[in-house]
Amino acid sequence: MSDFPGLSIFGWLIFAWGVALIAIALRRSDRKNRSHSPVRRIAGVLNGAVFCFIAAVLIWPGSITLRDVLFGAAVVAGLLSWYLGRRGR
């Protein structure tokens, strides 16, 4: 899919954003001893994974099957993130 070098660069920016979201989800919050539950942390990691999967579609050109698998993984991770985020404390 990434026939243009600009899309690849944009994909790397999206990937960096996803990694940053994962790092934020895994970081412990020390303000007033408020910390998210493990379920909420997993939801945050899955939220960052959505961006990483979408970025992978732009970064690595491949077959249509690979693109469909990565897009499907992004959708599944997004749905799991939403579900766990709603259920966690």
N, C-alpha and C positions, 0 to 999 in steps of 0.2 A: 504494500500500500504506500510506503514512503518512497515514491519516485522522486520527490523533490527534497533537496537537503534541508530546506526550511522546516518541513514537517518533522524531520528527524530531530532538529534542534528544539522544536516545540515539544516533541515527545520527551526529550531529556529534561526539559523544564517541568513538565507534568510529573515525570518520575521523581524528580527532586522534591516536588511538593508532596507526593505520596509518602516518600521516606520521612519528610519532616512531620507529617501527620502521624506516622507510626511512632516516631521518637517522642512527640508530644504525648501520645496516648500511653507510652510506657514510662514516662517521667512521673515521679512521685510528687504530689503537691504537698508542700509543707506549710501552707498558709492555714493557720487555725486547725491543724490536724485534719483537714478535709482531704480525703482521698477517695477516689472512685473504687467501686467494687471491681473484682476481677472480671466479672461479666462485662462491665462498662469498658474496662481496658481492652478486652478482646474485641468489643464492638468498634473501638477507636482504631485498633490495628487493622481490622477488616475494612474500615473506612479508608485508611491509607492504601490498603492493598487494591482497592477499586481503582484509584488513580494510577497505581503501578501497572496494573493489567491493561488499562486503557493506553498508557504510555507505551507499553510493549508492542501494541498493535502499530503504533506510529514509528517506533524505533527499528524494529526488526521486520523487514519485508519478508514475506514468506508465502506459503500457500494459503489458499482460501480456508482450508481446514484449520490451520494454525490460527488464523485471524478469528475464525468462528469460536474456537476453543477459548482463546484469550478473552473475547468479548463475553462469552458465556460465563467464564470464571468471574469476570467483573460484575456481571448481573447477579450471580449467586452470592458473591461477597457483599455486594450492596444490600441485597435482601436480608442476608444474615446479620449484617451490621445494623440495619434498621430494626429488625426483630429483637436482637439482643439489647440494643440501646433503649428500646421501649420497655423491656422487661427488667433491666438492671436497676439497681438503686443508685 
